[in-house]
Amino acid sequence: MNNEQISLEVVKRTDPRYQEIRNRHYVENNGTHGQQLHFIIHYNGSVVGIISGASSVYGVGARDEFFKIPKDQKLKQSLYLPAIINNTVFRLEFHEKNLATQVLSLWRKVCAQLWEDIYGVKVLGFETFVVENDTRKGALYKADNWDYLGETKGNTKAHTKGGLTAQHTRSETDKKLIYAKWATKRPATPKIPYVSSWRQSTPEEKARAKNIVEYKRRLEGLHISGISDVPLKEGVAPKEFFDLFA
């Protein structure tokens, strides 16, 4: 088996093919927040699964320690969290030796490049959270050389209207196994703050948001079987992002 037999198709989250498989995943389908990229997995010409990346989780102590994220909230939110991609969903419905790790490896490379092109962020690394059972223990992440960081605490914080500084409540949730992996060859420190556009409160933010939407629309349906298939693009992000870890 080689990567030429595997391709990732860029799709919207609302794509009916994606949704059909997503609804069979063990994690309930409650949508995706923030930055996001979704793919349908093709193998030998057939649809065999889905895989997605999205904005990182805010408060995970073991993850913060792994990526050397400072406690300063402003630095954490502007420099570090936007540069970590959360592998929110990976469902493979055809099983063959090494296929899952081949897909995951390809996804890391492709998602990191597209994330940078779309959102202007040089990716530091990846995180994922696995609900453990008798057969689900994160073996495929270990096979792809992700680090096991421990378990979550089993509760989550929900903020009321007003953002991260507003009042919040905590609710019980399943404990999850935490895995993480650096995207760079060695630990790196981001230098340039992420430029947000979701509020669209200024002409610059509105223009940036429009560019992101248009570029993602052009990517839809693109099949990527190797990093050379990723269209190189500049324009959405400041040029400095592309040289950050050169």
SULRA-V591083 format. One record per pair of residues at least 24 apart in sequence whose C-alpha atoms are under 10 Angstrom apart, sorted by the first residue. I is the first residue (numbers start at 1). J is the second residue. If there is no record, write none. Layout:
BEGIN
{{I/J} {I/J}}
END
This chain:
BEGIN
{{1/96} {1/97} {1/98} {1/99} {1/102} {2/98} {2/99} {2/102} {2/225} {3/43} {3/99} {3/102} {3/103} {3/105} {3/106} {3/224} {3/225} {3/226} {4/43} {4/44} {4/224} {4/225} {4/226} {5/42} {5/43} {5/44} {5/45} {5/46} {5/225} {6/41} {6/42} {6/43} {6/44} {6/45} {6/46} {6/47} {6/48} {6/99} {6/102} {6/103} {6/106} {6/223} {6/224} {6/225} {6/226} {7/39} {7/40} {7/41} {7/42} {7/43} {7/44} {7/45} {7/46} {7/47} {7/103} {7/106} {7/107} {7/222} {7/223} {7/224} {7/225} {7/226} {7/229} {8/38} {8/39} {8/40} {8/41} {8/42} {8/43} {8/47} {8/49} {8/50} {8/51} {8/103} {8/106} {8/107} {8/110} {8/111} {8/221} {8/222} {8/223} {8/224} {8/225} {8/226} {9/38} {9/39} {9/40} {9/41} {9/42} {9/47} {9/50} {9/51} {9/219} {9/220} {9/221} {9/222} {9/223} {9/224} {9/225} {10/37} {10/38} {10/39} {10/40} {10/41} {10/52} {10/111} {10/216} {10/217} {10/218} {10/219} {10/220} {10/221} {10/222} {10/223} {10/224} {11/37} {11/38} {11/39} {11/40} {11/50} {11/52} {11/216} {11/217} {11/219} {11/220} {11/221} {11/222} {11/223} {12/36} {12/37} {12/38} {12/39} {12/40} {12/216} {12/217} {12/219} {12/220} {12/221} {13/37} {13/38} {13/39} {13/40} {13/52} {14/38} {15/39} {15/40} {17/47} {17/49} {17/50} {18/47} {18/49} {18/50} {18/51} {19/50} {20/49} {20/50} {21/47} {21/48} {21/49} {21/50} {21/91} {21/92} {21/93} {22/49} {22/50} {22/51} {22/89} {22/90} {22/91} {24/91} {24/93} {25/50} {25/89} {25/90} {25/91} {25/92} {25/93} {26/89} {26/91} {26/131} {27/88} {27/89} {27/130} {27/131} {29/89} {32/88} {34/82} {34/198} {35/82} {35/85} {35/86} {35/115} {35/118} {35/119} {35/198} {36/85} {36/86} {36/87} {36/88} {36/111} {36/115} {36/118} {36/119} {37/85} {37/87} {37/111} {37/114} {37/115} {37/118} {37/216} {38/88} {38/89} {38/111} {38/220} {39/89} {39/90} {39/107} {39/111} {39/220} {39/221} {39/222} {39/223} {39/224} {40/90} {40/91} {40/92} {40/221} {40/223} {41/90} {41/91} {41/92} {41/93} {41/103} {41/107} {41/223} {41/224} {42/103} {42/223} {42/224} {42/225} {43/94} {43/99} {43/103} {43/225} {46/94} {47/92} {47/93} {47/94} {48/91} {48/92} {48/93} {48/94} {48/95} {49/90} {49/91} {49/92} {49/93} {49/94} {49/103} {50/89} {50/90} {50/91} {50/92} {50/93} {50/103} {51/87} {51/88} {51/89} {51/90} {51/91} {51/92} {51/103} {51/104} {51/107} {52/85} {52/86} {52/87} {52/88} {52/89} {52/90} {52/91} {52/107} {52/111} {53/84} {53/85} {53/86} {53/87} {53/88} {53/89} {53/90} {53/107} {53/108} {53/111} {53/112} {53/115} {53/126} {53/127} {53/128} {54/82} {54/84} {54/85} {54/86} {54/87} {54/88} {54/89} {54/111} {54/115} {54/126} {54/127} {55/81} {55/82} {55/83} {55/84} {55/85} {55/86} {55/87} {55/88} {55/127} {56/80} {56/81} {56/82} {56/83} {56/84} {56/85} {56/86} {56/87} {56/88} {56/126} {56/127} {56/128} {57/81} {57/82} {57/84} {57/85} {57/86} {57/127} {57/128} {57/129} {58/157} {58/164} {59/152} {59/156} {59/157} {60/151} {60/152} {60/153} {60/178} {61/149} {61/152} {61/153} {62/148} {62/149} {62/150} {62/151} {62/152} {62/178} {62/179} {62/180} {63/126} {63/127} {63/128} {63/148} {63/149} {63/150} {63/152} {63/178} {63/179} {63/180} {63/181} {65/149} {66/147} {66/149} {66/180} {66/181} {66/182} {66/187} {67/124} {67/125} {67/126} {67/180} {67/181} {67/182} {67/187} {67/188} {67/189} {68/187} {68/188} {68/189} {69/189} {73/164} {74/193} {75/190} {75/191} {75/193} {76/193} {77/193} {77/194} {78/190} {78/191} {78/192} {78/193} {78/194} {78/195} {78/196} {79/121} {79/189} {79/190} {79/191} {79/192} {79/193} {79/194} {79/195} {80/121} {80/123} {80/124} {80/125} {80/189} {80/190} {80/191} {80/192} {80/193} {80/194} {81/123} {81/124} {81/125} {81/194} {82/115} {82/119} {82/120} {82/121} {82/122} {82/123} {82/124} {82/193} {82/194} {82/195} {82/196} {83/112} {83/115} {83/116} {83/119} {83/120} {83/121} {83/122} {83/123} {83/124} {83/125} {83/126} {83/183} {83/190} {83/193} {83/194} {84/112} {84/115} {84/121} {84/122} {84/123} {84/124} {84/125} {84/126} {84/127} {84/180} {84/181} {84/182} {84/183} {85/111} {85/112} {85/115} {85/123} {85/124} {85/125} {85/126} {85/127} {85/128} {85/180} {85/181} {85/183} {86/125} {86/126} {86/127} {86/128} {86/129} {86/180} {87/111} {87/126} {87/127} {87/128} {87/129} {87/179} {87/180} {88/127} {88/128} {88/129} {88/130} {89/128} {89/129} {89/130} {90/128} {98/140} {98/143} {98/144} {99/140} {100/140} {100/141} {100/143} {100/144} {101/139} {101/140} {101/141} {101/142} {101/143} {101/144} {101/145} {102/140} {102/143} {102/144} {103/144} {103/225} {104/140} {104/141} {104/143} {104/144} {105/141} {105/144} {105/145} {106/224} {106/225} {106/226} {106/227} {107/224} {107/225} {107/226} {107/227} {108/181} {108/183} {108/227} {109/183} {109/226} {109/227} {109/230} {110/224} {110/225} {110/226} {110/227} {110/228} {110/229} {110/230} {111/227} {111/230} {112/183} {112/227} {113/227} {113/230} {113/231} {113/232} {113/233} {114/216} {114/219} {114/227} {114/230} {114/231} {114/232} {114/233} {116/232} {116/233} {116/234} {116/236} {116/237} {116/241} {116/242} {117/212} {117/215} {117/216} {117/230} {117/231} {117/232} {117/233} {117/234} {117/235} {117/236} {117/237} {117/241} {117/242} {118/208} {118/209} {118/211} {118/212} {118/213} {118/214} {118/215} {118/216} {118/233} {118/234} {118/235} {118/236} {118/237} {119/194} {119/195} {119/196} {119/197} {119/208} {119/209} {119/211} {119/212} {119/236} {119/237} {119/241} {120/192} {120/193} {120/194} {120/195} {120/196} {120/212} {120/234} {120/235} {120/236} {120/237} {120/238} {120/239} {120/240} {120/241} {120/242} {121/190} {121/192} {121/193} {121/194} {121/195} {121/237} {121/238} {121/240} {121/241} {121/242} {121/244} {122/183} {122/184} {122/190} {122/192} {122/194} {122/240} {122/241} {122/242} {122/243} {122/244} {122/245} {123/182} {123/183} {123/184} {123/188} {123/190} {123/241} {123/245} {124/181} {124/182} {124/183} {124/184} {124/185} {124/186} {124/187} {124/188} {124/189} {124/190} {124/245} {125/180} {125/181} {125/182} {125/183} {125/184} {125/187} {125/188} {126/179} {126/180} {126/181} {126/182} {126/183} {127/178} {127/179} {127/180} {127/181} {127/182} {128/176} {128/177} {128/178} {128/179} {128/180} {128/181} {129/175} {129/176} {129/177} {129/178} {129/179} {129/180} {130/174} {130/175} {130/176} {130/177} {130/178} {130/179} {131/174} {131/175} {131/176} {131/177} {131/178} {132/174} {132/175} {132/176} {132/177} {136/177} {137/176} {137/177} {138/177} {138/178} {138/179} {141/179} {141/180} {141/181} {142/179} {142/180} {144/181} {145/179} {145/180} {145/181} {145/182} {146/178} {146/179} {146/180} {146/181} {146/182} {147/178} {147/179} {147/180} {147/181} {147/182} {148/177} {148/178} {148/179} {148/180} {148/181} {149/177} {149/178} {149/179} {149/180} {150/176} {150/177} {150/178} {150/179} {151/175} {151/176} {151/177} {151/178} {151/179} {152/176} {152/177} {152/178} {153/177} {184/245} {185/245} {188/244} {188/245} {189/244} {189/245} {190/241} {190/244} {190/245} {191/240} {191/241} {191/244} {191/245} {192/238} {192/240} {192/241} {192/244} {193/241} {194/237} {194/241} {195/237} {195/238} {207/236} {208/235} {208/236} {208/237} {209/236} {210/236} {211/235} {211/236} {211/237} {212/236} {212/237}}
END
